[in-house]
Amino acid sequence: MRAKIRDTEIYFDIEGAGLVPDGKRMREKPVAFLIHGGPGADHTSFKPTLSPLSRKMQLVYFDHRGQGRSARGAKETYTLDNNVEDMEALRQHLGLDQIVVIGASYGGMVALTYASRYPQNVSHLIAIVTVPDYRFLDRAKEILAERGTEEQKAIAQRLWDGNFENEEQLREYFMVTRSLYSITYDPDSPPKAWERAILSPDAINIAFGGFLRTYDVRDELHKITAPTLVIGARHDWICPPEFSEAIAKAIPNADLRIFENSGHAIRADEPEALLDAISGFIVYKR
């Protein structure tokens, strides 16, 4: 499905019924927006790992502007600020009140910004393997120098410089660096999620070559009023767990969970534990 909002067209998909039988009445389930990372990836990396959450919530997946199946446009519009405002426009387009906001990696940056800008619209916030500011870039470079192979260090330079020339180069980056992202990766079995994904080099170039170098929501996090779960991963190289700890400290009454046996790709390393953590956190009064 597609929504023509603001100056773009956003692709979105819905999983799970919103209205379900519950004894003698019908019950409306909460609606969750799942915000994908990258930037330059698409929502399909969430599928099918997070699909079981549809038993508890109606899931709304969407692709950021210029990414996945959403419309392309002027690449200078591929900004975090526009991602946040597109998300709010989509909420209004769908006629929703409060939503559960679940963001991973770059999607977590969008989620944190959205929840601090529109706290009244968020019932629950779950920020997974993400960061509150630009300092993660230098820290990731330090970790890469310690853990990475020479091939990984070389190809990561395209990331730091924001100069991927095409989708093939970006896909190669994810293939070469997959051992950094997941501690359970199988070198003989390329991850199907990256084979299925539609990648956007323009989006990741604009981010790493531009606005992520100044991104900083630390002074805004205290505005978040929704119950918040912050999830980090002990072996995460790109969004190290100390940043999850900083986020949890800055948001009033936030809960923190560090997955001890995961890299950045918790969905691959500890999928069942991730589902349990999210499901257990989303509690609604009936």
C-alpha positions in Angstrom: 0.0 0.0 0.0 1.1 3.6 -0.6 0.4 6.9 1.1 0.8 10.2 -0.7 1.9 12.4 2.2 3.8 15.7 2.3 6.0 15.8 -0.8 6.5 12.1 -1.3 4.9 8.7 -1.5 5.5 6.2 1.3 5.1 2.4 0.9 3.7 0.7 3.9 2.4 -2.8 4.8 0.2 -4.0 7.6 0.4 -7.3 9.4 -2.3 -8.6 11.8 -5.9 -7.6 12.4 -6.6 -4.5 14.3 -9.9 -5.7 15.7 -10.2 -9.1 17.2 -12.8 -11.2 19.1 -12.4 -11.2 22.8 -15.1 -13.1 24.6 -18.4 -11.2 24.2 -16.9 -8.2 22.6 -14.4 -7.1 20.0 -11.1 -5.7 21.2 -9.0 -3.2 19.3 -5.3 -4.1 19.4 -2.5 -1.5 19.8 -0.8 -0.4 16.5 3.0 -0.4 16.3 5.1 1.4 13.8 8.3 -0.5 13.0 11.1 1.8 11.8 13.8 0.2 9.7 17.5 1.0 9.8 20.2 1.7 7.3 19.5 4.2 6.2 19.5 2.8 2.7 17.8 -0.5 3.6 14.0 -1.2 3.7 11.5 -2.7 6.1 11.8 -6.3 4.9 14.6 -7.1 7.3 11.9 -7.2 10.0 10.1 -10.1 8.2 9.5 -12.8 9.3 11.4 -12.4 12.6 9.1 -9.9 14.1 5.9 -11.2 12.5 4.8 -13.1 15.8 4.3 -9.6 17.4 1.2 -9.3 15.2 -0.5 -11.6 17.7 -0.3 -8.8 20.2 -0.3 -5.7 18.0 -1.2 -4.6 14.5 2.1 -4.0 12.8 2.7 -1.1 10.4 5.9 -1.5 8.4 7.0 1.3 6.1 10.0 2.3 4.0 11.6 5.7 4.5 11.4 8.1 1.6 13.9 7.3 -1.2 14.3 3.8 0.1 12.8 0.4 -0.5 9.5 0.6 -2.3 8.9 4.3 -1.4 9.2 7.0 -4.0 12.5 8.4 -5.0 13.0 12.1 -5.0 15.6 14.8 -4.5 18.3 13.1 -2.4 18.9 16.1 -0.3 15.4 15.5 1.2 16.6 12.1 2.5 17.0 13.5 6.1 16.2 12.3 9.5 14.0 15.3 10.1 11.9 14.3 7.0 11.8 10.7 8.1 10.3 11.9 11.4 7.8 14.2 9.8 6.9 11.5 7.2 6.2 9.1 10.1 3.9 11.6 11.8 2.1 12.3 8.4 1.6 8.5 8.0 0.1 8.2 11.5 -2.4 11.0 10.6 -3.1 9.4 7.2 -4.0 6.2 8.9 -6.2 8.0 11.4 -4.4 6.6 14.4 -4.2 8.0 17.9 -1.3 6.8 20.0 1.1 4.3 18.5 3.8 1.9 19.8 7.1 3.0 18.3 9.7 0.4 17.6 12.9 1.5 15.9 16.1 -0.4 15.3 19.6 1.1 14.5 19.0 4.2 12.3 15.3 3.5 12.8 16.0 3.9 16.5 17.4 7.4 15.9 14.2 8.3 14.1 12.2 6.7 16.9 14.0 8.7 19.6 13.5 11.9 17.7 9.9 11.2 17.0 9.1 10.3 20.6 10.8 13.5 21.9 9.1 15.7 19.3 5.6 14.1 19.5 5.5 12.5 23.0 1.7 12.7 23.2 1.4 10.4 20.2 3.5 7.5 21.6 2.1 4.9 24.0 5.3 2.8 24.2 8.8 3.3 22.8 11.3 0.5 22.1 14.7 1.7 20.9 16.8 -1.2 19.7 20.6 -1.1 19.1 20.7 2.6 18.5 22.5 5.8 19.6 21.6 9.3 20.8 24.3 11.3 18.9 27.1 11.5 16.4 29.8 10.2 18.8 29.0 6.6 17.7 30.9 7.2 14.5 34.3 7.6 16.1 33.6 4.8 18.5 32.6 2.5 15.7 35.8 3.3 13.9 37.8 2.4 17.0 36.0 -1.0 17.3 36.5 -1.7 13.6 40.2 -1.1 14.0 40.3 -3.7 16.8 38.0 -6.4 15.4 37.8 -5.9 11.6 39.7 -7.7 8.9 41.7 -5.6 6.4 39.0 -6.2 3.8 36.3 -5.0 6.2 38.3 -1.9 7.1 38.8 -1.0 3.5 35.2 -1.4 2.4 33.9 0.5 5.5 35.7 3.5 4.2 32.9 3.9 1.7 30.5 4.0 4.6 32.4 6.7 6.5 32.9 8.8 3.4 29.3 8.3 2.1 30.4 7.4 -1.4 28.7 4.1 -2.4 28.3 4.4 -6.1 25.5 1.9 -6.6 23.3 -0.8 -5.0 25.8 -3.5 -5.8 28.6 -1.8 -3.8 26.3 -1.3 -0.9 25.2 -5.0 -1.0 28.9 -6.0 -1.1 29.5 -3.9 2.0 26.9 -5.7 4.0 28.1 -9.1 2.7 31.8 -8.4 3.6 31.0 -7.0 7.0 28.3 -9.4 8.2 30.6 -11.0 10.7 30.8 -7.7 12.4 27.0 -7.3 12.6 26.2 -10.9 13.8 28.1 -13.2 16.0 26.1 -16.2 14.7 26.6 -15.6 11.0 27.3 -18.5 8.8 30.1 -17.7 6.2 28.7 -20.4 3.9 25.1 -19.1 4.0 24.6 -15.5 2.9 21.7 -13.9 4.9 18.5 -14.0 2.8 17.3 -10.7 4.3 20.1 -8.8 2.5 19.4 -10.7 -0.8 15.7 -9.6 -0.6 16.3 -6.0 0.4 16.0 -3.1 -2.0 19.0 -0.9 -1.1 19.5 2.8 -1.6 23.0 4.1 -1.8 21.8 7.7 -2.0 20.1 7.5 1.4 23.1 6.0 3.2 25.5 8.4 1.5 23.5 11.5 2.6 23.4 10.2 6.1 27.0 9.1 6.7 28.4 11.8 4.5 26.2 14.5 6.1 23.6 14.7 8.8 24.7 11.8 11.0 27.9 13.8 11.7 25.9 16.3 13.6 23.0 14.2 14.8 22.3 14.8 18.5 19.1 14.3 20.5 20.6 14.0 24.0 19.1 17.3 25.1 15.6 16.2 23.9 15.3 12.8 25.4 14.0 14.0 28.7 10.8 15.1 26.8 9.9 11.4 26.2 6.9 10.5 28.4 6.0 7.0 27.1 7.2 3.8 28.9 10.5 3.1 27.2 12.5 0.0 26.7 16.1 0.4 25.5 17.8 -2.7 24.0 21.5 -2.9 23.4 23.8 -5.7 22.3 27.1 -6.5 24.1 29.0 -7.2 20.9 27.5 -4.4 18.7 30.3 -2.6 16.8 28.3 0.1 15.1 26.0 1.1 18.0 28.0 0.0 21.0 26.1 -0.8 24.2 27.4 2.2 26.1 25.1 4.3 23.9 22.1 2.3 24.9 23.1 2.9 28.5 23.3 6.6 27.9 19.8 6.7 26.2 18.2 4.8 29.2 19.8 7.2 31.7 18.4 10.2 29.8 14.8 9.0 29.4 12.7 9.2 32.6 12.1 5.8 34.0 13.4 3.9 31.0 14.2 0.2 31.2 17.5 -1.1 29.8 18.3 -4.6 28.6 21.6 -5.6 27.1 21.7 -8.8 25.1 24.9 -10.5 26.1 25.0 -12.9 23.1 24.3 -10.6 20.3 25.9 -8.3 17.8 24.1 -5.4 16.1 21.8 -8.0 14.4 19.9 -9.1 17.5 17.2 -10.3 15.2 19.6 -12.9 13.9 21.5 -13.7 17.0 18.8 -13.9 19.7 15.4 -13.6 17.9 13.3 -15.4 20.4 14.7 -13.4 23.3 14.1 -10.2 21.4 10.4 -11.2 20.7 10.0 -12.0 24.4 11.4 -8.7 25.5 9.2 -6.7 23.3 6.1 -8.7 23.9 6.6 -8.6 27.7 7.1 -4.8 27.6 3.9 -4.0 25.7 1.2 -4.2 28.4 -2.2 -2.6 27.9 -5.1 -2.3 30.3 -8.1 -4.2 29.0 
